[in-house]
Amino acid sequence: MKDVFIYDALRTPRGKGRKDGSLHEVTASRLSANVLNALKERNNLEGHAVEDVIWGNATQVMEQGACLARTAVLASDLDERIPGLSINRFCASGMEAVNLAANQIAGGAGDGYIAGGVEMMSRVPMGSDGAAVAADPSVAMETYFVPQGISADIIATEYGFTRDQADALAVESQRRAAEAMADGRFDKSVIAVKDVNGLTILDRDEYPRPGTDMQGLGALKPAFKDLGEVMPGFDKVALLKYPHLEKINHIHHAGNSSGIVDGSAGVLLGNEEFGKKFGLAPRARIRATAKIGTDPTIMLTGPVPVTEKLLADSGMAISDIDLFEVNEAFASVVLRFQQAFDVDPSLVNVNGGSIALGHPLGATGAIIIGTLLDELERQDKEVGLATLCVASGMGAATVIERV
């Protein structure tokens, strides 16, 4: 098996994910093409440079439908001989694209790939695809389906996390993100989005709320309480599955859950021969990848078992990891990861996470790999782990090692 290296990682700023957000008028293919063009230009890629573009997104309908990866290639300046593959592992789509590309290279199926993803949540809202896992009664009833927010509250109830703990994590995420942005830590990887006239639309993440504090969060109403307790009453579904819980404690709200945003990200991967061909220096090695299925009702616990699987498969220990990126889908997801592995919180999401910066579903997995790489370089650390929970009960993880 050949070593696989990360040569570059770029992303767009994350827009607010609403009709009044800065990126709303940009299509998914154009936002993706921004990233592809930037990777091509910065790394002097010419001709049939990469074997494929593997691109993830979670809601594959309308402008994100068909084979968006191929559409993005055609919308970009890449050679038309480069094909495209669209994939969907929900929130981990961008990471799975990277992992799939890495394993293709390791197995000898091409020297170089571009992998990542996109989600235009202001233009293609969550649920637009009428997903069977939620909408088909023959599936939803058998799996005790509940919405993700209810799942996050089940985690909090099952593992004893309080509203104050969740809010404190959210406040810290906002503080770290503000510090990182002020310090220019994202500048290396964030590319400005421009309109057809070359005018900048957005050049920095616009979702963070740096003034967030415990008092402000404390005034917010739990977002999923009515959904659970009133209509359609998903708490009763959860309690049928988990009768040992007396009730579901609803602790999550807009301030300690991930932000709905627009964004795209890409990673340039290749073997040693690829780097030599284009005169590129590798920044990190893909050391290990993993994915796993988990309980589909509590749904969001995936980062723990997938990390356990990855460590066991690769012969590593949690102490071998210097820095962690655990996607902040909801506060309880990160709290559970830290609890399960007794990880120092100062090593997790050093520059804030999706609570502060937003979670463009199909792009986030690639974003956090790039963020992790930049932070390993900034701190002169060696090994990092990125992981995400995934809708319907899955987990994905990637370990990178600087070279």
C-alpha positions as CSV (number, residue, x, y, z in Angstrom):
1,M,0.0,0.0,0.0
2,K,1.3,3.4,-0.9
3,D,1.6,6.3,1.5
4,V,-1.0,9.0,0.9
5,F,-0.2,12.7,1.6
6,I,-2.2,15.8,2.0
7,Y,-0.7,18.5,-0.2
8,D,-3.2,21.3,0.4
9,A,-6.6,22.0,2.0
10,L,-8.8,25.1,1.2
11,R,-12.3,26.2,2.0
12,T,-14.7,29.1,1.4
13,P,-15.8,31.2,4.3
14,R,-19.0,30.0,5.9
15,G,-22.0,32.1,5.1
16,K,-25.1,32.5,7.3
17,G,-27.1,29.9,5.5
18,R,-30.2,32.2,5.1
19,K,-31.7,34.1,2.3
20,D,-30.0,37.3,3.7
21,G,-26.7,35.5,3.9
22,S,-23.8,36.6,1.8
23,L,-23.5,33.4,-0.2
24,H,-27.2,32.8,-0.9
25,E,-27.0,33.9,-4.6
26,V,-24.1,31.6,-5.3
27,T,-25.0,28.1,-6.5
28,A,-23.6,24.9,-5.1
29,S,-21.6,24.2,-8.3
30,R,-20.1,27.7,-8.4
31,L,-19.1,27.6,-4.7
32,S,-17.5,24.2,-5.3
33,A,-15.8,25.5,-8.4
34,N,-14.3,28.3,-6.3
35,V,-12.5,25.7,-4.2
36,L,-11.4,23.6,-7.2
37,N,-10.0,26.6,-9.0
38,A,-8.1,27.8,-6.0
39,L,-6.5,24.3,-5.5
40,K,-5.6,24.2,-9.2
41,E,-4.1,27.7,-9.1
42,R,-2.2,27.4,-5.8
43,N,-0.7,24.1,-6.7
44,N,-0.1,24.7,-10.5
45,L,-2.2,21.7,-11.6
46,E,-2.2,21.3,-15.3
47,G,-4.0,18.9,-17.7
48,H,-5.5,15.7,-16.4
49,A,-3.8,16.4,-13.1
50,V,-5.9,14.2,-10.7
51,E,-7.7,10.9,-11.2
52,D,-11.0,12.1,-9.9
53,V,-12.9,14.7,-7.9
54,I,-14.9,13.1,-5.1
55,W,-17.4,15.5,-3.7
56,G,-19.9,15.0,-0.8
57,N,-23.1,16.7,0.1
58,A,-26.0,15.6,2.3
59,T,-29.1,16.9,0.5
60,Q,-28.7,15.7,-3.1
61,V,-31.7,17.3,-4.8
62,M,-32.3,20.4,-7.0
63,E,-29.0,22.2,-7.7
64,Q,-27.2,19.7,-5.5
65,G,-28.7,16.7,-7.3
66,A,-27.5,14.4,-10.1
67,C,-23.7,14.2,-10.0
68,L,-22.8,17.5,-8.5
69,A,-19.1,16.6,-8.5
70,R,-19.0,16.4,-12.3
71,T,-21.0,19.6,-12.6
72,A,-18.5,21.3,-10.3
73,V,-15.6,20.1,-12.4
74,L,-17.3,21.5,-15.6
75,A,-18.1,24.8,-13.8
76,S,-14.4,25.1,-12.8
77,D,-11.1,25.6,-14.7
78,L,-10.1,21.9,-14.3
79,D,-9.5,19.8,-17.3
80,E,-12.8,18.2,-18.6
81,R,-11.0,14.9,-18.7
82,I,-11.2,14.8,-14.9
83,P,-14.5,13.1,-13.9
84,G,-16.5,13.5,-10.7
85,L,-18.1,11.3,-8.1
86,S,-20.8,12.5,-5.7
87,I,-21.2,10.7,-2.4
88,N,-23.5,11.1,0.6
89,R,-22.7,10.1,4.2
90,F,-24.7,12.9,5.5
91,C,-22.7,15.1,7.8
92,A,-19.5,13.1,7.2
93,S,-19.7,13.4,3.4
94,G,-16.7,15.7,3.1
95,M,-14.6,13.5,5.3
96,E,-15.7,10.3,3.6
97,A,-14.8,11.9,0.2
98,V,-11.3,12.5,1.6
99,N,-11.0,9.0,3.1
100,L,-12.3,7.3,-0.1
101,A,-9.8,9.2,-2.2
102,A,-7.0,8.3,0.2
103,N,-7.8,4.7,0.1
104,Q,-8.1,4.7,-3.7
105,I,-4.6,6.2,-3.9
106,A,-3.2,3.7,-1.4
107,G,-4.7,0.9,-3.4
108,G,-3.1,2.1,-6.6
109,A,-6.2,3.6,-8.3
110,G,-4.6,6.9,-9.4
111,D,-1.8,9.1,-8.1
112,G,-3.8,12.2,-7.1
113,Y,-7.4,13.2,-6.1
114,I,-9.3,16.3,-5.0
115,A,-11.9,15.5,-2.4
116,G,-14.2,17.5,-0.3
117,G,-17.8,18.7,-0.3
118,V,-20.4,21.5,-0.3
119,E,-23.7,22.4,1.3
120,M,-25.8,25.4,0.3
121,M,-28.2,25.3,3.2
122,S,-29.8,28.6,2.3
123,R,-30.7,27.3,-1.2
124,V,-31.3,23.6,-0.6
125,P,-32.7,23.3,3.0
126,M,-32.3,20.2,5.1
127,G,-35.2,17.8,4.5
128,S,-35.7,18.9,0.9
129,D,-35.0,15.3,-0.2
130,G,-37.8,13.7,1.8
131,A,-35.3,11.2,3.2
132,A,-36.9,7.8,3.7
133,V,-35.1,7.2,7.0
134,A,-37.4,9.9,8.4
135,A,-40.4,10.0,6.0
136,D,-41.1,6.4,5.3
137,P,-43.1,4.9,8.2
138,S,-42.0,1.4,7.4
139,V,-38.4,2.5,8.2
140,A,-38.9,5.3,10.7
141,M,-41.2,3.2,13.0
142,E,-38.9,0.2,12.9
143,T,-35.8,2.3,13.8
144,Y,-37.6,4.5,16.4
145,F,-36.7,7.5,14.4
146,V,-36.4,10.9,16.2
147,P,-35.0,14.2,14.8
148,Q,-31.3,14.9,15.5
149,G,-32.1,17.6,18.1
150,I,-34.0,15.0,20.2
151,S,-31.1,12.6,19.7
152,A,-28.7,15.2,21.1
153,D,-31.0,15.7,24.1
154,I,-31.1,11.9,24.6
155,I,-27.3,11.9,24.8
156,A,-27.4,14.6,27.4
157,T,-29.9,12.7,29.4
158,E,-28.2,9.3,29.1
159,Y,-24.7,10.6,30.0
160,G,-25.7,13.3,32.5
161,F,-24.8,16.5,30.8
162,T,-26.5,19.7,32.0
163,R,-27.7,22.8,30.3
164,D,-24.9,24.8,31.9
165,Q,-22.2,22.4,30.7
166,A,-23.6,22.6,27.1
167,D,-23.8,26.4,27.3
168,A,-20.3,26.7,28.7
169,L,-19.0,24.6,25.8
170,A,-20.8,26.9,23.4
171,V,-19.4,30.1,25.0
172,E,-15.9,28.6,24.8
173,S,-16.4,27.7,21.1
174,Q,-17.4,31.3,20.3
175,R,-14.4,32.6,22.3
176,R,-11.9,30.3,20.6
177,A,-13.3,31.1,17.1
178,A,-13.1,34.8,17.7
179,E,-9.5,34.5,18.9
180,A,-8.6,32.4,15.9
181,M,-10.1,34.8,13.5
182,A,-8.5,37.8,15.1
183,D,-5.1,36.0,15.1
184,G,-5.5,35.1,11.4
185,R,-5.3,31.4,11.9
186,F,-7.8,30.6,9.1
187,D,-6.2,32.9,6.6
188,K,-4.0,30.2,5.1
189,S,-6.9,28.1,4.1
190,V,-9.9,30.4,3.5
191,I,-10.4,31.7,0.0
192,A,-12.6,34.7,-0.8
193,V,-15.8,34.1,-2.8
194,K,-16.1,36.6,-5.7
195,D,-18.9,37.4,-8.1
196,V,-18.8,37.3,-11.9
197,N,-17.3,40.8,-11.9
198,G,-14.4,39.8,-9.5
199,L,-15.9,41.7,-6.6
200,T,-15.6,40.0,-3.2
201,I,-18.8,38.6,-1.8
202,L,-17.4,37.1,1.4
203,D,-13.8,36.7,2.7
204,R,-14.4,35.6,6.3
205,D,-16.8,33.4,8.3
206,E,-19.9,35.5,9.0
207,Y,-21.8,33.2,11.4
208,P,-19.8,33.7,14.7
209,R,-21.3,35.7,17.6
210,P,-18.2,36.7,19.6
211,G,-20.2,38.4,22.3
212,T,-22.0,35.2,23.4
213,D,-22.1,34.7,27.1
214,M,-23.8,32.4,29.6
215,Q,-26.4,34.9,30.5
216,G,-27.5,35.4,26.8
217,L,-27.6,31.6,26.2
218,G,-29.5,31.1,29.4
219,A,-32.4,33.2,28.0
220,L,-32.9,30.9,25.0
221,K,-35.8,28.4,25.0
222,P,-34.9,24.7,24.5
223,A,-35.3,24.2,20.8
224,F,-36.6,20.6,20.8
225,K,-38.8,20.6,23.9
226,D,-42.1,21.1,22.1
227,L,-41.1,18.7,19.3
228,G,-40.4,16.1,22.0
229,E,-43.2,16.7,24.5
230,V,-46.1,18.1,22.5
231,M,-46.5,17.3,18.8
232,P,-45.5,15.0,17.3
233,G,-44.2,13.8,20.7
234,F,-40.9,12.3,19.8
235,D,-40.0,11.9,23.5
236,K,-42.5,9.0,23.7
237,V,-40.8,7.3,20.8
238,A,-37.4,7.7,22.5
239,L,-38.7,6.4,25.8
240,L,-40.1,3.3,24.1
241,K,-36.5,2.6,22.9
242,Y,-34.9,3.6,26.2
243,P,-37.4,2.8,29.0
244,H,-34.7,3.2,31.7
245,L,-34.9,7.0,31.1
246,E,-37.7,8.6,33.1
247,K,-37.8,11.6,30.8
248,I,-35.7,13.4,28.2
249,N,-34.0,16.5,29.4
250,H,-34.1,19.1,26.7
251,I,-30.9,21.2,27.0
252,H,-30.1,22.1,23.4
253,H,-31.1,25.4,21.7
254,A,-29.9,27.6,18.8
255,G,-26.9,28.8,20.9
256,N,-25.3,25.4,21.7
257,S,-26.2,23.6,18.5
258,S,-24.3,23.9,15.2
259,G,-25.1,26.8,12.9
260,I,-26.9,26.4,9.5
261,V,-24.5,27.8,7.0
262,D,-23.3,27.7,3.4
263,G,-19.8,26.5,2.6
264,S,-17.5,24.3,0.5
265,A,-14.0,22.7,1.1
266,G,-11.5,20.6,-0.7
267,V,-8.4,18.6,0.0
268,L,-5.6,17.8,-2.5
269,L,-4.3,14.3,-1.9
270,G,-1.7,12.2,-3.7
271,N,1.1,9.8,-3.4
272,E,4.8,10.6,-3.6
273,E,4.9,10.5,-7.4
274,F,2.1,13.0,-7.6
275,G,4.0,15.5,-5.4
276,K,7.1,15.1,-7.5
277,K,5.3,15.6,-10.7
278,F,3.9,19.0,-9.7
279,G,6.7,20.1,-7.4
280,L,4.6,19.9,-4.2
281,A,5.8,19.3,-0.7
282,P,3.5,17.0,1.4
283,R,2.1,18.6,4.5
284,A,0.7,15.5,6.2
285,R,0.2,11.8,5.8
286,I,-3.2,10.1,6.0
287,R,-2.4,7.6,8.8
288,A,-5.8,5.9,9.3
289,T,-9.4,6.1,8.4
290,A,-12.6,4.5,9.8
291,K,-16.3,4.5,9.6
292,I,-19.0,2.7,11.7
293,G,-22.7,2.3,12.1
294,T,-24.4,3.0,15.5
295,D,-27.8,3.1,17.2
296,P,-30.0,5.0,14.8
297,T,-32.2,6.6,17.5
298,I,-29.6,8.2,19.8
299,M,-27.9,8.6,16.5
300,L,-25.1,11.1,17.3
301,T,-22.7,9.0,19.5
302,G,-20.7,7.8,16.5
303,P,-17.4,9.7,17.3
304,V,-16.8,7.4,20.3
305,P,-17.1,3.9,18.7
306,V,-15.5,5.0,15.4
307,T,-12.5,6.4,17.3
308,E,-12.3,3.1,19.3
309,K,-12.4,1.2,16.0
310,L,-9.8,3.4,14.3
311,L,-7.4,3.1,17.3
312,A,-7.8,-0.7,17.5
313,D,-7.4,-1.2,13.8
314,S,-4.3,1.0,13.6
315,G,-2.6,-0.1,16.9
316,M,-2.8,3.4,18.3
317,A,-3.8,4.8,21.7
318,I,-5.8,7.9,22.4
319,S,-2.6,9.3,24.1
320,D,-0.9,9.2,20.6
321,I,-3.2,12.0,19.5
322,D,-2.0,15.5,20.0
323,L,-5.0,17.5,18.8
324,F,-8.7,16.7,18.1
325,E,-11.4,18.1,15.9
326,V,-14.8,16.7,17.0
327,N,-17.6,18.3,15.0
328,E,-19.8,20.4,17.2
329,A,-23.1,19.2,15.7
330,F,-24.5,19.7,19.2
331,A,-22.7,20.4,22.5
332,S,-23.5,17.0,23.9
333,V,-21.7,15.2,21.1
334,V,-18.4,16.8,22.1
335,L,-19.1,16.5,25.8
336,R,-19.6,12.7,25.3
337,F,-16.4,12.3,23.3
338,Q,-14.4,14.1,26.0
339,Q,-16.1,12.0,28.7
340,A,-15.5,8.7,27.0
341,F,-11.8,9.2,26.4
342,D,-11.0,11.6,29.3
343,V,-9.6,14.0,26.8
344,D,-8.2,17.4,27.9
345,P,-10.8,19.9,26.5
346,S,-7.9,22.3,25.7
347,L,-6.9,19.8,22.9
348,V,-10.3,19.6,21.3
349,N,-11.5,22.2,18.7
350,V,-8.7,24.6,19.6
351,N,-10.1,27.2,17.2
352,G,-13.8,26.8,18.0
353,G,-16.2,24.5,16.1
354,S,-19.5,24.3,14.3
355,I,-21.4,25.9,17.2
356,A,-19.5,29.2,16.5
357,L,-18.6,28.8,12.9
358,G,-21.4,26.8,11.4
359,H,-21.9,23.3,9.9
360,P,-22.3,23.2,6.1
361,L,-23.2,19.5,6.2
362,G,-21.4,18.1,3.2
363,A,-18.3,20.3,3.6
364,T,-17.7,20.1,7.3
365,G,-15.7,16.8,7.2
366,A,-13.2,18.3,4.8
367,I,-13.2,21.6,6.7
368,I,-12.2,20.1,10.0
369,I,-9.4,18.0,8.3
370,G,-7.9,21.2,6.9
371,T,-8.4,23.1,10.2
372,L,-6.7,20.3,12.1
373,L,-3.7,20.3,9.6
374,D,-3.3,24.1,10.0
375,E,-3.4,23.8,13.8
376,L,-0.9,21.0,13.9
377,E,1.5,23.1,11.9
378,R,0.8,26.2,14.0
379,Q,1.5,24.4,17.3
380,D,4.3,22.2,15.8
381,K,2.4,19.1,16.8
382,E,2.5,15.8,15.0
383,V,-0.7,13.7,15.1
384,G,-4.4,14.8,14.9
385,L,-7.8,13.1,14.8
386,A,-10.9,14.5,13.2
387,T,-14.3,12.8,13.7
388,L,-18.0,13.5,13.2
389,C,-21.3,12.1,14.2
390,V,-23.6,11.2,11.3
391,A,-27.3,11.2,10.8
392,S,-29.2,7.9,11.1
393,G,-26.5,6.5,13.4
394,M,-23.0,6.4,11.9
395,G,-19.5,7.8,12.7
396,A,-16.4,8.7,10.6
397,A,-12.9,9.5,11.6
398,T,-9.5,10.3,10.0
399,V,-6.0,10.5,11.6
400,I,-3.4,12.7,10.0
401,E,0.3,12.9,10.8
402,R,2.6,15.7,9.8
403,V,5.6,14.9,7.6
